């Protein structure tokens, strides 16, 4: 399968640098108006990625997903980022259709004020979230209607931890905390 890397914009797909693979997810809702994929507002709280210096990230544990609004609290690379990182602010809204499926809207703003807006459909199984990209603006790489799998953990305080592996940047875990925490 081919893959597409979308650099800092992956911060938009749950604020993580990741790869989306060519996999059809249908045409429903695949476009949005010029203002963005959703009405989600940004908190404008920039988060600087960090490195652990250790070899392996903790294993994903899965968990019960909780609908609501979240913001990026940290992105940690294991053992270190292989590419230049920049501060980003990412906010997401998770809407559940069932305990294991729904939509996630995100908005990401870089320190340079670049903005990416996204809507994904997701399904959860075990410790993995399969995200199907319904809308991404801007979309210079043609990523709309592609899919990717992310290991995830729901923490004791309701935080959402997403693991990504990108051959160009390395493995990272991004932590999103419920708004108000």
Rosetta blueprint (number, residue, H / E / L):
1 X L
2 X L
3 X E
4 X E
5 X E
6 X L
7 X H
8 X H
9 X H
10 X H
11 X H
12 X L
13 X L
14 X L
15 X L
16 X L
17 X L
18 X L
19 X E
20 X E
21 X E
22 X L
23 X L
24 X L
25 X L
26 X L
27 X L
28 X L
29 X L
30 X L
31 X L
32 X L
33 X L
34 X L
35 X L
36 X L
37 X L
38 X L
39 X L
40 X L
41 X L
42 X L
43 X L
44 X L
45 X L
46 X L
47 X E
48 X L
49 X L
50 X E
51 X E
52 X L
53 X L
54 X L
55 X L
56 X L
57 X L
58 X L
59 X L
60 X L
61 X L
62 X E
63 X L
64 X L
65 X L
66 X L
67 X L
68 X E
69 X E
70 X E
71 X E
72 X E
73 X E
74 X E
75 X E
76 X E
77 X E
78 X E
79 X L
80 X L
81 X L
82 X L
83 X L
84 X L
85 X L
86 X L
87 X L
88 X E
89 X E
90 X E
91 X E
92 X E
93 X E
94 X E
95 X E
96 X E
97 X E
98 X E
99 X L
100 X L
101 X E
102 X E
103 X E
104 X E
105 X E
106 X E
107 X E
108 X E
109 X E
110 X E
111 X L
112 X L
113 X L
114 X L
115 X E
116 X E
117 X E
118 X E
119 X E
120 X E
121 X E
122 X E
123 X E
124 X E
125 X E
126 X L
127 X L
128 X E
129 X E
130 X E
131 X E
132 X E
133 X E
134 X E
135 X E
136 X E
137 X E
138 X L
139 X L
140 X L
141 X L
142 X L
143 X L
144 X L
145 X L
146 X L
147 X E
148 X E
149 X E
150 X E
151 X E
152 X E
153 X E
154 X E
155 X L
156 X L
157 X L
158 X L
159 X L
160 X E
161 X E
162 X E
163 X E
164 X E
165 X E
166 X E
167 X L
168 X L
169 X L
170 X E
171 X E
172 X E
173 X E
174 X E
175 X E
176 X E
177 X E
178 X E
179 X L
180 X L
181 X L
